[in-house]
Amino acid sequence: MALGLRQLRYFIAIADAGVLSRAAEALNVAQSALSHHVAALEADLGIKLLERRPRGIALTAAGRRLYEHASAVLSALGKAEEDVRTFNEAATGPVYLGLSHTAISMVALDVMKAVRKNSPGVHLTVVEALSPALIERVFSGTVDLALTYNPPRDARLDVEWLQEEDLYLVGHPSLIGRSSSPIAFSAIPQRSVVGLTPMPASRAIIQTQVLRNQITPSETLEVDSLSALRMALEAGLGCAILSRATVLADLAAKKYHARRIIDPPLTRSCALVSLADRPRTKAFIEVRETMVEVVRSAVSAGRWPAKGNGRRSKRAAI
């Protein structure tokens, strides 16, 4: 059985429902037909896609990979149909834009204003999430374009690097010292760093596993929220490894302190990411061009702090 659109739609429906009977009802297809479809699909691919459990079904690792591909294919097909149906000289249609927390504060308003002014026929949806979550949504096709940090090297992705930021140790002076001079990586206080867990979120901060393993995070506090992290830093509950842009307003208000990390110097790289094989609608192209222009303008104007003036540094990656 060759993989076709019907097979992909059935598989997505089964995975989303989690129960064959519910998927069969949603598709208006007999449950026995769906069971046969899954068995035939697994036999054709030569690998197990679903695990049967007492309360439903769950995707295997191979099933999750097929789900990513199927979601991207169906999403691209829908966008292609919409693009052709509404094609004219002006850019029209939906574009889903993912922004990391730092990007939201740095460029979100300028992007929304620019798209409304220059591409009034585009329906822009802005999604905020951590970089790893945005990459997953790009793979699934639910986000068309994402501005993320340290994206993985993956042939499925089209990556345009836009800028690089120095990383700082941020926290109360009582934890990181009152000096404004840089701090050596080896001097980062152990068991005081919050915000490096859970994985893979920490990968978007420090890409190199070797360096991540040299930091013992806080044993009593784990934070997966930027708002909560900022509160913890202000209260002196721990310190964090961040770019200045992430907490620019708080640093200006002197809520806590920041020291650039050296020996080795750490940076993180910001990139615009999309699926390499997705259809480039006119709306997508215009939003992408707007993103590049707005980010580069913010960096050149100094509104988005980038890697410091000619300092010799290397990306924290191996």
Beta strands, then each sheet from edge to edge (+ up, - down):
strand 1: 50-53
strand 2: 56-59
strand 3: 93-99
strand 4: 122-128
strand 5: 145-149
strand 6: 157-166
strand 7: 168-171
strand 8: 183-184
strand 9: 240-242
strand 10: 257-262
strand 11: 267-275
sheet 1: 1+ 2-
sheet 2: 4+ 3+ 5+ 11- 6+
sheet 3: 8+ 10+ 7- 9+
end
